[in-house]
Amino acid sequence: MFENYSYKQKVYALITLFFIMSITAYKKSFGPLFEIIKEHNILSKKAEDINKKAKNTNNLATDVAYLDKIIGKEGITKEMVQQGIISFATKNSPEVSINDLQPIHDFPEDDYRIITNQLDVTGTSNQLLQLAYDFEKKFTFSRLVSMNFYIKKNNNKSEVLHLKMIFQNYENNK
């Protein structure tokens, strides 16, 4: 059957057959293999990004805990904070008397709100210092941002030592 064809025709037939087989092999085997390799590289890069972000979430959680420690707990209403200040002062220093409690001041900004509470207490210097120290170290609902010691005279006879403390919370508006 192949004797009727010349060597030149046989070579052309082999080259044509070679190209047809090459195209078929590429479409059936090599094409999907190259696509899988390309997809594997893309997914590997995504997996690396996810692992980097997962490591950053641990850092983010410690940062949030640190910020909660600095600026007060999140998710507590302003009335609960004020009640917490009163109950903390009465439990930790029963000998100190509360002279004045200002209403809650709420200052909204674009991205956050600042909630301010003021407490004025009277007592001896050691009692007031101990109360201020306890608020600074143990009170977690809000942060003590300012203290002011002052003396007030009652009827020009006795002097009473006062401590005015200002507490602030920051809340995210988003």
C-alpha positions as CSV (number, residue, x, y, z in Angstrom):
1,M,0.0,0.0,0.0
2,F,2.8,2.4,0.8
3,E,4.8,1.4,-2.2
4,N,2.8,3.6,-4.5
5,Y,3.9,6.8,-2.6
6,S,7.3,8.4,-3.0
7,Y,9.6,9.1,-0.1
8,K,8.8,12.8,-0.3
9,Q,5.1,12.1,0.1
10,K,5.8,9.7,2.9
11,V,7.9,12.3,4.8
12,Y,5.1,14.9,4.3
13,A,2.6,12.4,5.6
14,L,4.8,11.7,8.7
15,I,5.3,15.4,9.4
16,T,1.5,16.0,9.1
17,L,0.8,13.0,11.3
18,F,3.4,14.3,13.8
19,F,1.7,17.7,14.0
20,I,-1.7,16.2,14.4
21,M,-0.5,13.9,17.2
22,S,1.4,16.8,18.8
23,I,-1.7,19.0,18.8
24,T,-3.9,16.2,20.2
25,A,-1.3,15.4,22.9
26,Y,-1.1,19.1,23.8
27,K,-4.9,19.4,24.1
28,K,-5.4,16.2,26.0
29,S,-2.4,16.1,28.3
30,F,-0.1,19.1,28.3
31,G,-2.7,21.9,28.1
32,P,-4.5,20.9,31.2
33,L,-1.2,20.2,32.9
34,F,0.0,23.8,32.3
35,E,-3.3,25.2,33.5
36,I,-3.1,23.1,36.7
37,I,0.5,24.4,37.3
38,K,-0.6,28.0,36.8
39,E,-3.6,27.5,39.1
40,H,-1.4,25.8,41.7
41,N,1.0,28.8,41.7
42,I,-1.9,31.3,42.2
43,L,-3.4,29.2,45.0
44,S,0.0,28.9,46.7
45,K,0.3,32.7,46.7
46,K,-3.2,33.0,48.2
47,A,-2.3,30.5,50.8
48,E,0.8,32.5,51.8
49,D,-1.2,35.6,52.0
50,I,-3.8,33.9,54.3
51,N,-1.0,32.6,56.5
52,K,0.5,36.0,56.8
53,K,-2.9,37.5,57.7
54,A,-3.5,34.7,60.2
55,K,-0.3,35.7,61.9
56,N,-1.4,39.3,61.9
57,T,-4.7,38.4,63.6
58,N,-2.8,37.2,66.6
59,N,-0.9,40.5,66.8
60,L,-4.2,42.3,66.2
61,A,-5.9,40.5,69.2
62,T,-3.0,41.5,71.5
63,D,-3.2,45.1,70.2
64,V,-7.0,45.2,70.9
65,A,-6.4,43.8,74.4
66,Y,-3.7,46.4,75.0
67,L,-6.0,49.2,73.8
68,D,-8.8,47.9,76.0
69,K,-6.5,48.1,78.9
70,I,-5.5,51.7,78.0
71,I,-8.8,53.2,77.1
72,G,-11.4,51.0,78.8
73,K,-13.5,48.1,77.9
74,E,-15.6,48.1,74.8
75,G,-19.3,47.2,74.6
76,I,-20.3,48.6,78.0
77,T,-23.0,51.3,78.1
78,K,-22.1,54.7,79.5
79,E,-24.6,54.3,82.4
80,M,-23.0,51.0,83.3
81,V,-19.6,52.7,83.4
82,Q,-21.0,55.4,85.7
83,Q,-22.6,52.9,88.0
84,G,-19.3,50.9,88.0
85,I,-17.4,54.0,89.1
86,I,-19.7,54.6,92.0
87,S,-19.8,51.0,93.1
88,F,-16.0,50.7,92.8
89,A,-15.5,53.8,94.9
90,T,-17.9,52.6,97.6
91,K,-16.5,49.1,97.8
92,N,-12.8,49.8,97.7
93,S,-12.9,52.9,100.0
94,P,-15.9,53.0,102.2
95,E,-14.2,55.7,104.4
96,V,-14.2,58.1,101.4
97,S,-17.4,60.0,100.7
98,I,-18.7,61.0,97.3
99,N,-19.1,64.7,97.2
100,D,-20.3,65.3,93.6
101,L,-21.0,63.2,90.5
102,Q,-21.4,65.1,87.3
103,P,-23.7,63.9,84.5
104,I,-22.2,61.9,81.7
105,H,-20.7,64.0,79.0
106,D,-20.8,62.4,75.5
107,F,-18.7,64.0,72.7
108,P,-19.2,62.5,69.3
109,E,-16.6,62.7,66.6
110,D,-16.5,61.4,63.0
111,D,-15.1,58.0,63.8
112,Y,-15.5,57.7,67.6
113,R,-17.2,59.0,70.7
114,I,-15.6,60.2,73.9
115,I,-17.6,59.5,77.0
116,T,-16.5,61.4,80.1
117,N,-17.5,60.9,83.8
118,Q,-16.4,63.1,86.7
119,L,-16.4,62.1,90.3
120,D,-15.5,64.3,93.2
121,V,-14.7,62.6,96.5
122,T,-13.6,63.8,100.0
123,G,-11.3,62.1,102.6
124,T,-7.8,62.2,103.9
125,S,-4.9,62.4,101.6
126,N,-3.9,58.7,102.1
127,Q,-7.4,57.6,101.5
128,L,-7.8,59.6,98.3
129,L,-4.4,58.5,97.0
130,Q,-5.3,54.9,97.7
131,L,-8.6,55.3,95.9
132,A,-6.9,56.9,92.9
133,Y,-4.3,54.2,92.8
134,D,-7.0,51.5,92.9
135,F,-8.9,53.2,90.1
136,E,-5.8,53.4,88.0
137,K,-4.7,49.7,88.6
138,K,-7.9,47.7,89.1
139,F,-10.8,49.5,87.4
140,T,-11.3,48.2,83.9
141,F,-14.6,49.8,82.7
142,S,-13.0,53.2,82.0
143,R,-9.6,55.0,82.2
144,L,-8.7,57.6,84.7
145,V,-7.4,60.5,82.7
146,S,-7.2,63.4,85.2
147,M,-6.9,63.9,88.9
148,N,-7.1,67.2,90.8
149,F,-6.6,67.6,94.5
150,Y,-8.0,70.8,96.0
151,I,-9.0,72.1,99.4
152,K,-12.4,73.7,100.1
153,K,-13.2,75.7,103.2
154,N,-16.5,75.1,104.8
155,N,-17.9,78.3,106.5
156,N,-14.4,79.6,106.9
157,K,-13.8,77.0,109.7
158,S,-12.7,73.6,108.4
159,E,-10.8,72.6,105.4
160,V,-11.8,69.6,103.4
161,L,-9.5,67.8,100.9
162,H,-11.2,66.9,97.6
163,L,-10.2,64.8,94.7
164,K,-11.8,65.4,91.4
165,M,-11.3,62.5,89.0
166,I,-12.1,62.4,85.3
167,F,-12.7,59.1,83.5
168,Q,-13.0,58.6,79.8
169,N,-14.1,55.9,77.4
170,Y,-13.6,55.8,73.7
171,E,-16.1,54.0,71.5
172,N,-16.0,53.4,67.8
173,N,-18.9,54.9,65.8
174,K,-18.6,52.4,62.9
